[in-house]
Amino acid sequence: MRPRDILSANLRTLMAARPDLNTLPKLTARSGVSNGTLDRIRRAAVSTRVDELEKLAHAFGIEPCELLRPAGRSGPSPLAMQLAAHLDRSAKDPATHMAAYAAALAVIDAMGSKRARAPSAPAARSAQAKAKSHA
C-alpha cells in the first residue's frame, strides 16, 4: 500500500473518531491546511508535503509518523486518541495536565485488570451451578 493510501485511510478514521474534526472545514480551521488539499489527501490523490503532515498531526494531537502507520499495526486506538485530545484541551497548566493524565491511566489500568480477572457471565453461572451441585 502506498503511503498516500495509508495517510488517506488514517485521515478518514481520525476524522470519524473526532466530532470536533469530522468535516473538512473544521479540520481546515484547526490545521491551517486548505479544504482542497485536505480533500485531495483524503482521496489519496496527492502526495503530501511534510509541513502539511505536521499540521495535520498537530491538529489531531498525534505524532506525524502516526499518520503514516498502516491500520492494524500497534498504535493508539481512536478512543485513546480522543482521551489524549480531551486531556490536551482541558488541562491549562502542566501540573493539572499530568494529574489528569495519571488519573486516566489509573482508570484504564483498573479496567484492564478487572476484565482480566472477571470471568464471562456464562462461565460464572456455570461455575456457580457446579458449586451448588457439589454442595
CNS distance restraints for C-alpha pairs under 8 A (distance, minus, plus):
assign (resid   1 and name CA) (resid   5 and name CA) 6.39 0.50 0.50
assign (resid   1 and name CA) (resid   6 and name CA) 6.86 0.50 0.50
assign (resid   2 and name CA) (resid   6 and name CA) 6.49 0.50 0.50
assign (resid   3 and name CA) (resid   7 and name CA) 6.09 0.50 0.50
assign (resid   3 and name CA) (resid  68 and name CA) 6.31 0.50 0.50
assign (resid   4 and name CA) (resid   8 and name CA) 6.02 0.50 0.50
assign (resid   4 and name CA) (resid  41 and name CA) 7.29 0.50 0.50
assign (resid   4 and name CA) (resid  44 and name CA) 5.31 0.50 0.50
assign (resid   4 and name CA) (resid  45 and name CA) 7.84 0.50 0.50
assign (resid   4 and name CA) (resid  46 and name CA) 7.17 0.50 0.50
assign (resid   4 and name CA) (resid  47 and name CA) 6.07 0.50 0.50
assign (resid   4 and name CA) (resid  48 and name CA) 7.39 0.50 0.50
assign (resid   5 and name CA) (resid   9 and name CA) 6.20 0.50 0.50
assign (resid   5 and name CA) (resid  44 and name CA) 5.39 0.50 0.50
assign (resid   6 and name CA) (resid  10 and name CA) 6.09 0.50 0.50
assign (resid   6 and name CA) (resid  67 and name CA) 7.61 0.50 0.50
assign (resid   6 and name CA) (resid  68 and name CA) 5.86 0.50 0.50
assign (resid   6 and name CA) (resid  69 and name CA) 6.99 0.50 0.50
assign (resid   6 and name CA) (resid  70 and name CA) 5.70 0.50 0.50
assign (resid   6 and name CA) (resid  71 and name CA) 7.71 0.50 0.50
assign (resid   7 and name CA) (resid  11 and name CA) 5.93 0.50 0.50
assign (resid   7 and name CA) (resid  41 and name CA) 7.39 0.50 0.50
assign (resid   7 and name CA) (resid  42 and name CA) 7.69 0.50 0.50
assign (resid   7 and name CA) (resid  44 and name CA) 7.54 0.50 0.50
assign (resid   7 and name CA) (resid  67 and name CA) 5.55 0.50 0.50
assign (resid   7 and name CA) (resid  68 and name CA) 5.35 0.50 0.50
assign (resid   7 and name CA) (resid  69 and name CA) 7.93 0.50 0.50
assign (resid   8 and name CA) (resid  12 and name CA) 6.29 0.50 0.50
assign (resid   8 and name CA) (resid  41 and name CA) 5.79 0.50 0.50
assign (resid   8 and name CA) (resid  42 and name CA) 4.55 0.50 0.50
assign (resid   8 and name CA) (resid  43 and name CA) 6.19 0.50 0.50
assign (resid   8 and name CA) (resid  44 and name CA) 5.37 0.50 0.50
assign (resid   9 and name CA) (resid  13 and name CA) 6.23 0.50 0.50
assign (resid   9 and name CA) (resid  42 and name CA) 7.34 0.50 0.50
assign (resid  10 and name CA) (resid  14 and name CA) 6.00 0.50 0.50
assign (resid  10 and name CA) (resid  67 and name CA) 6.00 0.50 0.50
assign (resid  10 and name CA) (resid  68 and name CA) 7.54 0.50 0.50
assign (resid  10 and name CA) (resid  70 and name CA) 7.84 0.50 0.50
assign (resid  10 and name CA) (resid  71 and name CA) 7.48 0.50 0.50
assign (resid  11 and name CA) (resid  15 and name CA) 6.05 0.50 0.50
assign (resid  11 and name CA) (resid  42 and name CA) 6.40 0.50 0.50
assign (resid  11 and name CA) (resid  67 and name CA) 7.19 0.50 0.50
assign (resid  12 and name CA) (resid  16 and name CA) 6.16 0.50 0.50
assign (resid  12 and name CA) (resid  42 and name CA) 6.57 0.50 0.50
assign (resid  13 and name CA) (resid  17 and name CA) 6.26 0.50 0.50
assign (resid  14 and name CA) (resid  18 and name CA) 6.30 0.50 0.50
assign (resid  14 and name CA) (resid  22 and name CA) 7.97 0.50 0.50
assign (resid  14 and name CA) (resid  60 and name CA) 7.63 0.50 0.50
assign (resid  14 and name CA) (resid  78 and name CA) 7.02 0.50 0.50
assign (resid  15 and name CA) (resid  19 and name CA) 7.28 0.50 0.50
assign (resid  15 and name CA) (resid  21 and name CA) 5.51 0.50 0.50
assign (resid  15 and name CA) (resid  22 and name CA) 4.33 0.50 0.50
assign (resid  15 and name CA) (resid  23 and name CA) 7.03 0.50 0.50
assign (resid  16 and name CA) (resid  21 and name CA) 7.97 0.50 0.50
assign (resid  16 and name CA) (resid  22 and name CA) 5.53 0.50 0.50
assign (resid  17 and name CA) (resid  22 and name CA) 7.46 0.50 0.50
assign (resid  17 and name CA) (resid  78 and name CA) 5.99 0.50 0.50
assign (resid  17 and name CA) (resid  79 and name CA) 7.73 0.50 0.50
assign (resid  17 and name CA) (resid  82 and name CA) 7.39 0.50 0.50
assign (resid  18 and name CA) (resid  22 and name CA) 5.74 0.50 0.50
assign (resid  18 and name CA) (resid  82 and name CA) 6.81 0.50 0.50
assign (resid  20 and name CA) (resid  26 and name CA) 6.87 0.50 0.50
assign (resid  21 and name CA) (resid  26 and name CA) 5.22 0.50 0.50
assign (resid  21 and name CA) (resid  27 and name CA) 5.08 0.50 0.50
assign (resid  21 and name CA) (resid  30 and name CA) 7.93 0.50 0.50
assign (resid  22 and name CA) (resid  26 and name CA) 6.88 0.50 0.50
assign (resid  22 and name CA) (resid  27 and name CA) 7.21 0.50 0.50
assign (resid  23 and name CA) (resid  27 and name CA) 6.26 0.50 0.50
assign (resid  24 and name CA) (resid  28 and name CA) 5.89 0.50 0.50
assign (resid  24 and name CA) (resid  35 and name CA) 5.78 0.50 0.50
assign (resid  24 and name CA) (resid  38 and name CA) 6.76 0.50 0.50
assign (resid  24 and name CA) (resid  39 and name CA) 7.32 0.50 0.50
assign (resid  25 and name CA) (resid  29 and name CA) 6.13 0.50 0.50
assign (resid  25 and name CA) (resid  35 and name CA) 6.44 0.50 0.50
assign (resid  26 and name CA) (resid  30 and name CA) 6.35 0.50 0.50
assign (resid  27 and name CA) (resid  31 and name CA) 5.80 0.50 0.50
assign (resid  27 and name CA) (resid  32 and name CA) 7.81 0.50 0.50
assign (resid  27 and name CA) (resid  33 and name CA) 7.75 0.50 0.50
assign (resid  27 and name CA) (resid  59 and name CA) 7.40 0.50 0.50
assign (resid  28 and name CA) (resid  32 and name CA) 5.15 0.50 0.50
assign (resid  28 and name CA) (resid  33 and name CA) 5.21 0.50 0.50
assign (resid  28 and name CA) (resid  34 and name CA) 5.58 0.50 0.50
assign (resid  28 and name CA) (resid  35 and name CA) 5.92 0.50 0.50
assign (resid  28 and name CA) (resid  38 and name CA) 7.64 0.50 0.50
assign (resid  29 and name CA) (resid  33 and name CA) 7.91 0.50 0.50
assign (resid  30 and name CA) (resid  59 and name CA) 5.77 0.50 0.50
assign (resid  31 and name CA) (resid  55 and name CA) 5.28 0.50 0.50
assign (resid  31 and name CA) (resid  56 and name CA) 5.63 0.50 0.50
assign (resid  31 and name CA) (resid  58 and name CA) 7.25 0.50 0.50
assign (resid  31 and name CA) (resid  59 and name CA) 5.22 0.50 0.50
assign (resid  32 and name CA) (resid  55 and name CA) 7.07 0.50 0.50
assign (resid  33 and name CA) (resid  37 and name CA) 6.63 0.50 0.50
assign (resid  33 and name CA) (resid  38 and name CA) 6.60 0.50 0.50
assign (resid  33 and name CA) (resid  52 and name CA) 6.49 0.50 0.50
assign (resid  33 and name CA) (resid  55 and name CA) 7.18 0.50 0.50
assign (resid  33 and name CA) (resid  56 and name CA) 7.56 0.50 0.50
assign (resid  34 and name CA) (resid  38 and name CA) 6.16 0.50 0.50
assign (resid  35 and name CA) (resid  39 and name CA) 6.04 0.50 0.50
assign (resid  36 and name CA) (resid  40 and name CA) 6.28 0.50 0.50
assign (resid  37 and name CA) (resid  41 and name CA) 6.13 0.50 0.50
assign (resid  38 and name CA) (resid  42 and name CA) 5.97 0.50 0.50
assign (resid  39 and name CA) (resid  43 and name CA) 6.23 0.50 0.50
assign (resid  40 and name CA) (resid  44 and name CA) 6.02 0.50 0.50
assign (resid  40 and name CA) (resid  45 and name CA) 4.98 0.50 0.50
assign (resid  40 and name CA) (resid  46 and name CA) 5.78 0.50 0.50
assign (resid  41 and name CA) (resid  45 and name CA) 6.10 0.50 0.50
assign (resid  41 and name CA) (resid  46 and name CA) 5.86 0.50 0.50
assign (resid  41 and name CA) (resid  47 and name CA) 7.41 0.50 0.50
assign (resid  41 and name CA) (resid  48 and name CA) 6.96 0.50 0.50
assign (resid  48 and name CA) (resid  52 and name CA) 6.52 0.50 0.50
assign (resid  48 and name CA) (resid  53 and name CA) 6.69 0.50 0.50
assign (resid  49 and name CA) (resid  53 and name CA) 6.38 0.50 0.50
assign (resid  50 and name CA) (resid  54 and name CA) 6.17 0.50 0.50
assign (resid  51 and name CA) (resid  55 and name CA) 6.27 0.50 0.50
assign (resid  52 and name CA) (resid  56 and name CA) 6.18 0.50 0.50
assign (resid  53 and name CA) (resid  57 and name CA) 6.12 0.50 0.50
assign (resid  53 and name CA) (resid  64 and name CA) 6.00 0.50 0.50
assign (resid  53 and name CA) (resid  67 and name CA) 7.68 0.50 0.50
assign (resid  54 and name CA) (resid  58 and name CA) 6.06 0.50 0.50
assign (resid  54 and name CA) (resid  63 and name CA) 7.75 0.50 0.50
assign (resid  54 and name CA) (resid  64 and name CA) 5.45 0.50 0.50
assign (resid  55 and name CA) (resid  59 and name CA) 6.20 0.50 0.50
assign (resid  56 and name CA) (resid  60 and name CA) 6.44 0.50 0.50
assign (resid  56 and name CA) (resid  64 and name CA) 7.67 0.50 0.50
assign (resid  57 and name CA) (resid  61 and name CA) 5.97 0.50 0.50
assign (resid  57 and name CA) (resid  62 and name CA) 5.08 0.50 0.50
assign (resid  57 and name CA) (resid  63 and name CA) 5.63 0.50 0.50
assign (resid  57 and name CA) (resid  64 and name CA) 4.96 0.50 0.50
assign (resid  57 and name CA) (resid  66 and name CA) 7.82 0.50 0.50
assign (resid  57 and name CA) (resid  67 and name CA) 6.93 0.50 0.50
assign (resid  58 and name CA) (resid  62 and name CA) 6.09 0.50 0.50
assign (resid  58 and name CA) (resid  63 and name CA) 7.20 0.50 0.50
assign (resid  58 and name CA) (resid  64 and name CA) 7.72 0.50 0.50
assign (resid  60 and name CA) (resid  81 and name CA) 7.95 0.50 0.50
assign (resid  60 and name CA) (resid  85 and name CA) 7.12 0.50 0.50
assign (resid  61 and name CA) (resid  81 and name CA) 7.64 0.50 0.50
assign (resid  61 and name CA) (resid  84 and name CA) 7.37 0.50 0.50
assign (resid  61 and name CA) (resid  85 and name CA) 5.95 0.50 0.50
assign (resid  61 and name CA) (resid  88 and name CA) 7.90 0.50 0.50
assign (resid  62 and name CA) (resid  66 and name CA) 6.65 0.50 0.50
assign (resid  62 and name CA) (resid  81 and name CA) 7.75 0.50 0.50
assign (resid  63 and name CA) (resid  67 and name CA) 7.52 0.50 0.50
assign (resid  64 and name CA) (resid  68 and name CA) 7.39 0.50 0.50
assign (resid  65 and name CA) (resid  69 and name CA) 6.54 0.50 0.50
assign (resid  66 and name CA) (resid  75 and name CA) 7.49 0.50 0.50
assign (resid  69 and name CA) (resid  73 and name CA) 6.87 0.50 0.50
assign (resid  69 and name CA) (resid  75 and name CA) 7.94 0.50 0.50
assign (resid  76 and name CA) (resid  80 and name CA) 5.81 0.50 0.50
assign (resid  76 and name CA) (resid  81 and name CA) 6.33 0.50 0.50
assign (resid  77 and name CA) (resid  81 and name CA) 6.24 0.50 0.50
assign (resid  78 and name CA) (resid  82 and name CA) 6.13 0.50 0.50
assign (resid  79 and name CA) (resid  83 and name CA) 6.17 0.50 0.50
assign (resid  80 and name CA) (resid  84 and name CA) 6.12 0.50 0.50
assign (resid  81 and name CA) (resid  85 and name CA) 6.08 0.50 0.50
assign (resid  82 and name CA) (resid  86 and name CA) 6.07 0.50 0.50
assign (resid  83 and name CA) (resid  87 and name CA) 6.15 0.50 0.50
assign (resid  84 and name CA) (resid  88 and name CA) 6.14 0.50 0.50
assign (resid  85 and name CA) (resid  89 and name CA) 6.21 0.50 0.50
assign (resid  86 and name CA) (resid  90 and name CA) 5.99 0.50 0.50
assign (resid  87 and name CA) (resid  91 and name CA) 5.95 0.50 0.50
assign (resid  87 and name CA) (resid  97 and name CA) 6.65 0.50 0.50
assign (resid  87 and name CA) (resid 100 and name CA) 6.82 0.50 0.50
assign (resid  87 and name CA) (resid 101 and name CA) 6.90 0.50 0.50
assign (resid  88 and name CA) (resid  97 and name CA) 7.19 0.50 0.50
assign (resid  90 and name CA) (resid  97 and name CA) 7.83 0.50 0.50
assign (resid  91 and name CA) (resid  96 and name CA) 5.58 0.50 0.50
assign (resid  91 and name CA) (resid  97 and name CA) 4.68 0.50 0.50
assign (resid  91 and name CA) (resid 100 and name CA) 7.57 0.50 0.50
assign (resid  92 and name CA) (resid  96 and name CA) 6.88 0.50 0.50
assign (resid  92 and name CA) (resid  97 and name CA) 6.99 0.50 0.50
assign (resid  93 and name CA) (resid  97 and name CA) 6.17 0.50 0.50
assign (resid  94 and name CA) (resid  98 and name CA) 6.09 0.50 0.50
assign (resid  95 and name CA) (resid  99 and name CA) 6.18 0.50 0.50
assign (resid  96 and name CA) (resid 100 and name CA) 6.10 0.50 0.50
assign (resid  97 and name CA) (resid 101 and name CA) 6.07 0.50 0.50
assign (resid  98 and name CA) (resid 102 and name CA) 6.03 0.50 0.50
assign (resid  99 and name CA) (resid 103 and name CA) 6.15 0.50 0.50
assign (resid 100 and name CA) (resid 104 and name CA) 6.14 0.50 0.50
assign (resid 101 and name CA) (resid 105 and name CA) 6.23 0.50 0.50
assign (resid 102 and name CA) (resid 106 and name CA) 6.17 0.50 0.50
assign (resid 103 and name CA) (resid 107 and name CA) 6.32 0.50 0.50
assign (resid 104 and name CA) (resid 108 and name CA) 6.21 0.50 0.50
assign (resid 105 and name CA) (resid 109 and name CA) 6.02 0.50 0.50
assign (resid 106 and name CA) (resid 110 and name CA) 6.06 0.50 0.50
assign (resid 107 and name CA) (resid 111 and name CA) 6.11 0.50 0.50
assign (resid 108 and name CA) (resid 112 and name CA) 6.19 0.50 0.50
assign (resid 109 and name CA) (resid 113 and name CA) 6.15 0.50 0.50
assign (resid 110 and name CA) (resid 114 and name CA) 6.04 0.50 0.50
assign (resid 111 and name CA) (resid 115 and name CA) 6.19 0.50 0.50
assign (resid 112 and name CA) (resid 116 and name CA) 6.21 0.50 0.50
assign (resid 113 and name CA) (resid 117 and name CA) 6.24 0.50 0.50
assign (resid 114 and name CA) (resid 118 and name CA) 5.93 0.50 0.50
assign (resid 115 and name CA) (resid 119 and name CA) 7.90 0.50 0.50
assign (resid 119 and name CA) (resid 123 and name CA) 6.08 0.50 0.50
assign (resid 119 and name CA) (resid 124 and name CA) 5.83 0.50 0.50
assign (resid 120 and name CA) (resid 124 and name CA) 6.09 0.50 0.50
assign (resid 121 and name CA) (resid 125 and name CA) 6.22 0.50 0.50
assign (resid 122 and name CA) (resid 126 and name CA) 6.10 0.50 0.50
assign (resid 123 and name CA) (resid 127 and name CA) 6.14 0.50 0.50
assign (resid 124 and name CA) (resid 128 and name CA) 6.20 0.50 0.50
assign (resid 125 and name CA) (resid 129 and name CA) 6.10 0.50 0.50
assign (resid 126 and name CA) (resid 130 and name CA) 6.24 0.50 0.50
assign (resid 127 and name CA) (resid 131 and name CA) 6.21 0.50 0.50
assign (resid 128 and name CA) (resid 132 and name CA) 6.28 0.50 0.50
assign (resid 129 and name CA) (resid 133 and name CA) 6.24 0.50 0.50
assign (resid 130 and name CA) (resid 134 and name CA) 6.33 0.50 0.50
assign (resid 131 and name CA) (resid 135 and name CA) 6.35 0.50 0.50
